[in-house]
Amino acid sequence: MPTFRFKQSRPVISSQIDELNAFAQAKLDKLAAKDLKRGLVPTTRGVGCSVVRDGEAAISFCDNDYLGLSQNPRVVAAAGAAAIRHGAGAGASRLVSGDSPLNHELESMIAQIKGTEACRVFGSGYMANLGAVPCLVGDKDLIVMDELSHACMRAAAQLSGAEVRMFRHNDVADARAQLANGPEHGRILLMTETVFSMDGDLAPLQELQALCEKFGAWMMTDDAHGFGVIKQENPALIQMGTLSKAVGVYGGYVCGPAAFVELMISRARTLVFTTGLPPQVLGAAVEAVSIIRDDTQLAKDVMSKTTAFTNALGLPKPSSTIVPILLGEASVALDVQAKLLEDGFHVSAIRPPTVPEGSSRLRVAFSAAHELDDVLALAESLKKHLPKDVLEK
Ligand SMILES: Cc1ncc(COP(=O)(O)O)c(C=O)c1O
């Protein structure tokens, strides 16, 4: 057997280490001064939305695992079975030798559920947006986008090189104004989320599609927080989403007309130049999507728990499984987060730049796996810890 020897790499000179650390530390200090420094807390997830964070047990109300499928025994068993059958990794890009047949099974199921001609699976929702948008528009074209669209939609728009115009959140009249005076010869793409990730409200899809038809634009929706939970008639030509939220696993997809979905195999850089999803992820996703297809009770269950929560706090009827509680300053959101954790609830404070400046919040997210008693206990804890005027607004 030959032995491999690596040459000792040249040690980095210590002044460069100091220089980079000083550069990064100055940025970290600035973030900390504004309560915007982020941290990682090792979290072990268990059944029924239980978590152990840094040794502390809590019930989590901030996962996107809306149907509890990440812990579903059928889904977990499918992951194991796929790894045993196909191995732990894809081995290469889908275009080379990493195109497990499980990708195609998953794509057929998703296209069928969405009612589109075809579907392509990507490594994640972020990668799906980054891959698809530059296949649709380029530097002579225009993107018109809801101002609250997710960071990866913005990144995809920027990557495409198209001019980007934002319209006020869910404001159809402003969307119309942005669509007017578009490029003379270029294409126009209108992008929005179906269910807004930080606000939980729904986009006016029919009105936006009517505008697209009037202005000759294509509509693309990000259904990350709708798929499997919120049944909305969606007329969009291109529909992307993720397998990491209600599906409970990992990965992303883009659905649309067959030739466009075929084009992405040659042109979507986040599909071409990256390794295929591992078989255990695909196997789990196939099982989870089949549960979503066949079991409508789970979606009803999570919505009834979300409604029990909003009723308990006198909040408006929820449109989705996401209930934002706006607190304004980041420090206030962090303070309430800490108090809830003392009562055994993990609800993450969401701060800029994830949400606009001055709109820090608790984003409470529900799952079919929550116990109703825990949902009601969280409402009681919030009544105790929220600043006085918050529930009166
Ligand atoms: C609206 C929206 N789109 C896309 C994504 C990215 O999906 P993924 O986590 O699969 O990369 C997210 C996830 O946070 C999201 O909220």
The ligand as an SDF file (V2000), in Angstrom:
LIG
                    3D

 16 16  0  0  0  0  0  0  0  0999 V2000
  -38.7560   32.4260    2.5760 C   0  0  0  0  0  0  0  0  0  0  0  0
  -37.5540   31.5500    2.6040 C   0  0  0  0  0  0  0  0  0  0  0  0
  -36.9870   31.1810    1.4450 N   0  0  0  0  0  0  0  0  0  0  0  0
  -35.9150   30.3850    1.4060 C   0  0  0  0  0  0  0  0  0  0  0  0
  -35.3310   29.9290    2.5520 C   0  0  0  0  0  0  0  0  0  0  0  0
  -34.1040   29.0850    2.4600 C   0  0  0  0  0  0  0  0  0  0  0  0
  -34.4220   27.7380    2.5930 O   0  0  0  0  0  0  0  0  0  0  0  0
  -33.3190   26.6990    3.0820 P   0  0  0  0  0  0  0  0  0  0  0  0
  -33.2910   26.7670    4.5630 O   0  0  0  0  0  0  0  0  0  0  0  0
  -33.8060   25.3900    2.5520 O   0  0  0  0  0  0  0  0  0  0  0  0
  -32.0330   27.1220    2.4640 O   0  0  0  0  0  0  0  0  0  0  0  0
  -35.8870   30.2660    3.7850 C   0  0  0  0  0  0  0  0  0  0  0  0
  -35.2790   29.7330    5.0330 C   0  0  0  0  0  0  0  0  0  0  0  0
  -35.0270   30.3700    5.9860 O   0  0  0  0  0  0  0  0  0  0  0  0
  -37.0090   31.0970    3.8210 C   0  0  0  0  0  0  0  0  0  0  0  0
  -37.5590   31.4790    4.9740 O   0  0  0  0  0  0  0  0  0  0  0  0
  1  2  1  0
  2  3  1  0
  2 15  2  0
  3  4  2  0
  4  5  1  0
  5  6  1  0
  5 12  2  0
  6  7  1  0
  7  8  1  0
  8  9  2  0
  8 10  1  0
  8 11  1  0
 12 13  1  0
 12 15  1  0
 13 14  2  0
 15 16  1  0
M  END
$$$$
